[in-house]
Amino acid sequence: MIAMQYSFTLPADYDMAIIDRRIRDRGPGTDGFPHLRFKAYLSARKGEFGSRENLYAPFYLWDEPEGASNFITGPGFDALTQAFGRPSIHHWIVWHAETAPGVDAAQFAMREVLPIDPQANLADLRAGETRRATLGGSGGSVLASVSAFEPRTWTIVRFNLYRDMPPSAAEGQVYRVGHMSLPAS
């Protein structure tokens, strides 16, 4: 499994209604995309929930690398690059991912990127991250949880989707979810 995200930082005075419209109009285009576990169409507005910038930053969870490759080389991504330029795509190897029934009701997301200590025991770290990403006991507000790592920069990404506002925005970037693309039923 692979997690990936790209982000476009938009000017402080950018009309974010343009992004809302883009998500509304184009979001359903990735519904049922092969090998896609989910795509969360995310945006953040400068000054809202502690965000320092206006952002458009979709987050993907792929069951197979082939899905990511087919998306990146396909017409949808080409249209995105025509509108915004070609982004750097962050990608992580997934340690654990879990989604709850009703994940399509997600309204918020939070992403944290943390450095991995050079002395950390990676097996222990993976076990701890897997326990943290398990949805059991989340109280129902967490609809998806992903824990993954990137071995070039030795970072961990923690990504959660929420039905309601996350408990604290201090740990990471909070986004609004404009659309959830899920596998075909």
HELIX and SHEET records of a PDB file:
HELIX    1   1 ALA A   17  ARG A   26  1                                  10    
HELIX    2   2 GLY A   27  THR A   30  5                                   4    
HELIX    3   3 PRO A   65  ILE A   72  1                                   8    
HELIX    4   4 PRO A   75  PHE A   84  1                                  10    
HELIX    5   5 VAL A  103  ALA A  105  5                                   3    
HELIX    6   6 LEU A  122  ALA A  133  1                                  12    
SHEET    1   A10 PHE A   8  LEU A  10  0                                        
SHEET    2   A10 ASN A  54  TYR A  56 -1                                        
SHEET    3   A10 LEU A  36  ALA A  44 -1                                        
SHEET    4   A10 PHE A  59  TRP A  62 -1                                        
SHEET    5   A10 ILE A   2  GLN A   5 -1                                        
SHEET    6   A10 HIS A  90  THR A  99 -1                                        
SHEET    7   A10 VAL A 142  GLU A 150 -1                                        
SHEET    8   A10 THR A 155  TYR A 162 -1                                        
SHEET    9   A10 PHE A 108  PRO A 115 -1                                        
SHEET   10   A10 GLN A 173  SER A 181 -1                                        
END                                                                             
